[in-house]
Amino acid sequence: MHAIKAQAIQSANRYRRRYLAASVGAIGSVLGLTGCASPQLALEWTDDAVKPVPASKIMVLAQHPDAVIARVSEDLMSEAIGKSGVAAVAGWRLLPDRSGPPDEQTLQLAVVQAKASHVLLLQAMPPQQSRQLAPVSHAGLGYWGPYRRWYGGTVWAQVPVTTITTSASLYEASTKRMLWGASHRSSQAYGLRPELEEMVSAFLLGLQSRQWLPGAR
Protein backbone atom coordinates (compact mmCIF):
# COMPACT_ATOMS: atom_id res chain seq x y z
CA MET A 1 0.00 0.00 0.00
CA HIS A 2 2.79 2.38 0.94
CA ALA A 3 4.60 1.60 -2.34
CA ILE A 4 1.47 2.35 -4.37
CA LYS A 5 0.93 5.63 -2.49
CA ALA A 6 4.56 6.68 -3.02
CA GLN A 7 4.32 5.89 -6.73
CA ALA A 8 1.15 7.99 -7.01
CA ILE A 9 2.83 10.96 -5.30
CA GLN A 10 5.84 10.69 -7.63
CA SER A 11 3.56 10.63 -10.69
CA ALA A 12 1.67 13.68 -9.42
CA ASN A 13 4.93 15.57 -8.83
CA ARG A 14 6.17 14.73 -12.36
CA TYR A 15 2.87 15.94 -13.83
CA ARG A 16 3.06 19.17 -11.81
CA ARG A 17 6.65 19.84 -12.97
CA ARG A 18 5.68 19.24 -16.61
CA TYR A 19 2.64 21.49 -16.23
CA LEU A 20 4.63 24.34 -14.64
CA ALA A 21 7.42 24.05 -17.26
CA ALA A 22 4.86 24.23 -20.06
CA SER A 23 3.16 27.23 -18.42
CA VAL A 24 6.42 29.14 -18.00
CA GLY A 25 7.39 28.33 -21.60
CA ALA A 26 4.03 29.57 -22.86
CA ILE A 27 4.38 32.81 -20.88
CA GLY A 28 7.88 33.29 -22.30
CA SER A 29 6.57 32.82 -25.82
CA VAL A 30 3.85 35.44 -25.30
CA LEU A 31 6.33 37.94 -23.87
CA GLY A 32 8.68 37.32 -26.80
CA LEU A 33 5.94 37.96 -29.35
CA THR A 34 4.89 41.12 -27.52
CA GLY A 35 8.46 42.44 -27.52
CA CYS A 36 8.70 41.99 -31.29
CA ALA A 37 5.43 43.79 -32.05
CA SER A 38 5.49 46.41 -34.79
CA PRO A 39 5.86 50.01 -33.62
CA GLN A 40 2.53 51.79 -33.33
CA LEU A 41 1.39 55.41 -33.41
CA ALA A 42 -0.38 56.82 -30.37
CA LEU A 43 -2.48 59.27 -32.42
CA GLU A 44 -2.82 59.98 -36.13
CA TRP A 45 -4.53 62.69 -38.19
CA THR A 46 -4.76 63.33 -41.93
CA ASP A 47 -6.43 65.98 -44.08
CA ASP A 48 -8.98 63.90 -45.99
CA ALA A 49 -9.74 66.85 -48.27
CA VAL A 50 -6.27 66.60 -49.82
CA LYS A 51 -5.37 63.78 -52.18
CA PRO A 52 -1.87 62.46 -51.42
CA VAL A 53 0.67 63.64 -53.99
CA PRO A 54 4.12 62.02 -54.06
CA ALA A 55 6.77 64.30 -52.57
CA SER A 56 9.82 65.14 -54.63
CA LYS A 57 11.95 66.04 -51.61
CA ILE A 58 11.29 66.28 -47.88
CA MET A 59 13.16 68.47 -45.43
CA VAL A 60 13.21 66.99 -41.92
CA LEU A 61 13.33 69.33 -38.93
CA ALA A 62 13.46 68.15 -35.30
CA GLN A 63 12.83 70.23 -32.18
CA HIS A 64 14.33 68.73 -29.04
CA PRO A 65 16.00 70.22 -25.92
CA ASP A 66 19.09 68.15 -26.73
CA ALA A 67 20.76 69.31 -29.96
CA VAL A 68 22.47 65.94 -30.46
CA ILE A 69 19.16 64.04 -30.24
CA ALA A 70 17.62 66.52 -32.67
CA ARG A 71 20.39 65.94 -35.21
CA VAL A 72 20.30 62.17 -34.85
CA SER A 73 16.52 62.22 -35.27
CA GLU A 74 16.82 64.27 -38.46
CA ASP A 75 19.51 61.97 -39.83
CA LEU A 76 17.59 58.76 -39.07
CA MET A 77 14.29 60.09 -40.41
CA SER A 78 15.77 61.52 -43.61
CA GLU A 79 17.72 58.30 -44.20
CA ALA A 80 14.56 56.20 -43.78
CA ILE A 81 12.61 58.43 -46.16
CA GLY A 82 15.44 58.21 -48.70
CA LYS A 83 15.33 54.41 -48.56
CA SER A 84 11.61 54.54 -49.35
CA GLY A 85 12.41 56.22 -52.68
CA VAL A 86 11.91 59.93 -51.86
CA ALA A 87 14.79 62.37 -51.54
CA ALA A 88 15.18 63.86 -48.06
CA VAL A 89 17.57 66.19 -46.25
CA ALA A 90 18.26 66.66 -42.54
CA GLY A 91 17.46 70.20 -41.44
CA TRP A 92 20.72 70.71 -39.53
CA ARG A 93 22.64 70.68 -42.82
CA LEU A 94 20.94 73.93 -43.85
CA LEU A 95 20.27 75.29 -40.36
CA PRO A 96 23.45 74.48 -38.39
CA ASP A 97 22.81 77.15 -35.73
CA ARG A 98 20.06 75.58 -33.63
CA SER A 99 20.49 77.52 -30.39
CA GLY A 100 16.83 78.45 -30.79
CA PRO A 101 13.93 77.98 -33.21
CA PRO A 102 14.66 79.67 -36.57
CA ASP A 103 12.49 82.62 -37.48
CA GLU A 104 10.00 82.22 -40.33
CA GLN A 105 12.13 83.99 -42.93
CA THR A 106 15.23 81.91 -42.15
CA LEU A 107 13.22 78.70 -42.20
CA GLN A 108 11.54 79.54 -45.49
CA LEU A 109 14.91 80.36 -47.05
CA ALA A 110 16.28 76.98 -45.95
CA VAL A 111 13.27 75.19 -47.47
CA VAL A 112 13.79 77.03 -50.76
CA GLN A 113 17.51 76.23 -50.75
CA ALA A 114 16.73 72.57 -50.14
CA LYS A 115 14.23 72.62 -53.04
CA ALA A 116 11.88 70.73 -50.76
CA SER A 117 8.30 70.04 -51.76
CA HIS A 118 7.37 69.04 -48.19
CA VAL A 119 8.57 69.66 -44.64
CA LEU A 120 8.37 67.03 -41.89
CA LEU A 121 8.55 68.54 -38.41
CA LEU A 122 9.38 66.36 -35.39
CA GLN A 123 8.64 67.86 -31.96
CA ALA A 124 9.48 66.14 -28.66
CA MET A 125 7.46 66.87 -25.52
CA PRO A 126 9.17 67.08 -22.10
CA PRO A 127 9.77 63.63 -20.52
CA GLN A 128 6.97 62.26 -18.34
CA GLN A 129 7.82 60.19 -15.25
CA SER A 130 5.53 57.32 -14.26
CA ARG A 131 5.55 53.81 -12.80
CA GLN A 132 4.24 50.63 -14.36
CA LEU A 133 4.26 46.89 -13.78
CA ALA A 134 7.04 44.94 -15.47
CA PRO A 135 8.61 41.47 -15.08
CA VAL A 136 11.87 41.75 -13.13
CA SER A 137 14.38 39.20 -11.80
CA HIS A 138 14.09 38.63 -8.07
CA ALA A 139 16.87 36.82 -6.16
CA GLY A 140 15.13 36.19 -2.82
CA LEU A 141 11.90 34.51 -1.82
CA GLY A 142 10.25 37.95 -1.78
CA TYR A 143 6.62 38.41 -2.75
CA TRP A 144 5.79 34.78 -3.50
CA GLY A 145 7.52 33.11 -0.60
CA PRO A 146 8.19 29.38 -1.14
CA TYR A 147 6.13 29.41 -4.37
CA ARG A 148 9.07 31.12 -6.09
CA ARG A 149 10.79 27.71 -6.20
CA TRP A 150 8.03 26.54 -8.55
CA TYR A 151 7.65 29.65 -10.69
CA GLY A 152 11.27 30.76 -11.11
CA GLY A 153 13.03 34.00 -10.22
CA THR A 154 10.91 36.48 -12.22
CA VAL A 155 8.13 38.48 -10.57
CA TRP A 156 5.98 41.50 -11.44
CA ALA A 157 6.96 44.75 -9.75
CA GLN A 158 6.48 48.49 -10.22
CA VAL A 159 9.39 50.11 -12.04
CA PRO A 160 10.04 53.78 -12.89
CA VAL A 161 9.50 54.62 -16.54
CA THR A 162 10.44 57.72 -18.52
CA THR A 163 8.07 58.28 -21.42
CA ILE A 164 8.64 60.76 -24.23
CA THR A 165 5.93 61.70 -26.71
CA THR A 166 7.09 62.94 -30.11
CA SER A 167 4.80 64.37 -32.77
CA ALA A 168 5.38 64.38 -36.52
CA SER A 169 3.72 66.89 -38.85
CA LEU A 170 3.94 66.84 -42.64
CA TYR A 171 3.50 70.19 -44.40
CA GLU A 172 3.26 71.15 -48.04
CA ALA A 173 6.11 73.62 -48.55
CA SER A 174 4.36 75.84 -51.12
CA THR A 175 1.14 76.37 -49.13
CA LYS A 176 2.44 75.64 -45.57
CA ARG A 177 -0.63 73.47 -45.14
CA MET A 178 -0.51 70.60 -42.68
CA LEU A 179 -1.32 67.37 -44.50
CA TRP A 180 -0.69 64.64 -41.94
CA GLY A 181 0.21 64.35 -38.28
CA ALA A 182 0.90 61.63 -35.73
CA SER A 183 2.36 61.09 -32.28
CA HIS A 184 4.51 58.31 -30.88
CA ARG A 185 5.29 57.39 -27.27
CA SER A 186 8.55 55.72 -26.35
CA SER A 187 10.49 54.75 -23.25
CA GLN A 188 14.19 55.48 -22.88
CA ALA A 189 14.73 52.48 -20.61
CA TYR A 190 16.68 50.49 -23.22
CA GLY A 191 18.95 53.09 -24.76
CA LEU A 192 18.73 56.11 -27.02
CA ARG A 193 19.25 54.92 -30.59
CA PRO A 194 16.82 51.94 -30.48
CA GLU A 195 14.08 54.26 -29.21
CA LEU A 196 14.72 56.79 -31.97
CA GLU A 197 14.77 54.04 -34.60
CA GLU A 198 11.42 52.74 -33.30
CA MET A 199 9.96 56.24 -33.54
CA VAL A 200 11.25 56.67 -37.10
CA SER A 201 9.81 53.29 -38.12
CA ALA A 202 6.40 54.21 -36.70
CA PHE A 203 6.27 57.55 -38.53
CA LEU A 204 7.52 55.99 -41.75
CA LEU A 205 4.82 53.30 -41.67
CA GLY A 206 2.21 55.96 -40.94
CA LEU A 207 3.26 58.07 -43.93
CA GLN A 208 3.32 55.00 -46.16
CA SER A 209 -0.08 53.77 -45.02
CA ARG A 210 -1.58 57.17 -45.91
CA GLN A 211 0.24 57.12 -49.26
CA TRP A 212 2.32 60.21 -48.56
CA LEU A 213 5.37 57.99 -49.13
CA PRO A 214 5.85 54.96 -51.40
CA GLY A 215 5.20 51.59 -49.74
CA ALA A 216 7.92 49.31 -48.46
CA ARG A 217 10.06 47.78 -51.20
Helices and strands as residue ranges (DSSP letters): H 2-35, E 43-46, E 57-63, H 67-83, E 87-90, G 91-93, H 104-114, E 118-124, E 128-137, G 142-147, H 148-151, E 154-172, E 177-187, H 192-209
